[in-house]
Amino acid sequence: MSIFKRIKTKYLIVAVIGVSFLCVFLIPIKEKVSEGINAILGIVGLLFAILVGFFITDLWSRYQRIRENVAVEVSGLQTYYLFVQVLGKFSRHKEWAKKQQEFIDKYIREFFYVEWSDYGKIDPYFNAIIESLGEIKELKTNKEVETYTNFLPLLNEITTSREKLFIYGTDKLSKMEWIVVLFLSAILIFSIFLIRTPDLPSLFLSGTLISTVIILLLILRDLNDLSFGEGMVSFEPYETIFDVIGKSRFYLKRDIKAGRVVPPKGIKYRVGK
């Protein structure tokens, strides 16, 4: 994780605004400016607004779809474990039910080690849950049969949501798209510097516009990396699964250090490297 990803966006925004206004006030103003700069500024500004607006809308929609499918996966796993407990009340299935607790715990812990773009790497840990259904001993009562029957649609629903999460997790802006956006933003910022005048309103407006351009890039970065609203899709929902299966919550040392998660006070939790 780069140093810029470790720094929270709210702190970067403050720094961006401060640096932008310092540059606007301190960098010497060019006395003679080509008349074509205003035309270039208008065209580039329009292109930048259209592209960034489209990308932000698309990435926000992606974030919403990820959040919806995370809810399906989490609720599905919780419900699955509740059915597991029902089956585990029969002595011949107790050992199998205990293994489910470990399978789910392992799956969620491994999830925290990967980013959304690598979501597919934890497939083997989820597949272990499905494959373990073959170890269930003979179902002798109607209650056992009914409980087992509920497993299949639940796991199918979770599998479908996981496939969608894999697709959405890898659906990021391409290098070419980033190059175009950064190129337009560079031209836009350079043009704003050129057309500014020594007047206070002009300097203030220039600093505001430059700050806005960079802040939009930061928002685009956060949505692209799913850093925006990260807790609601990457940590908080999955933490509740540990509560349901009766395991202590699990956090990675790197995430705590980076401020991505804040372990709740007053409860025991596990820490991974």
Sequence and secondary structure as in RCSB ss.txt:
>XXXX:A:sequence
MSIFKRIKTKYLIVAVIGVSFLCVFLIPIKEKVSEGINAILGIVGLLFAILVGFFITDLWSRYQRIRENVAVEVS
GLQTYYLFVQVLGKFSRHKEWAKKQQEFIDKYIREFFYVEWSDYGKIDPYFNAIIESLGEIKELKTNKEVETYTN
FLPLLNEITTSREKLFIYGTDKLSKMEWIVVLFLSAILIFSIFLIRTPDLPSLFLSGTLISTVIILLLILRDLND
LSFGEGMVSFEPYETIFDVIGKSRFYLKRDIKAGRVVPPKGIKYRVGK
>XXXX:A:secstr
  HHHHS HHHHHHHHHHHHHHHHHHS   S   THHHHHHHHHHHHHHHHHHHHHHHHHHHHHHHHHHHHHHHH
HHHHHHHHHHHHHTSGGGHHHHHHHHHHHHHHHHHHTTS GGGGGGGHHHHHHHHHGGGG     SHHHHHHHHH
HHHHHHHHHHHHHHHHHHHH    HHHHHHHHHHHHHHHHHHHHH  SSHHHHHHHHHHHHHHHHHHHHHHHHHH
T TTHIIIIIHHHHHHHHHHT  EEEEHHHHHHTS    TTS EEEE 
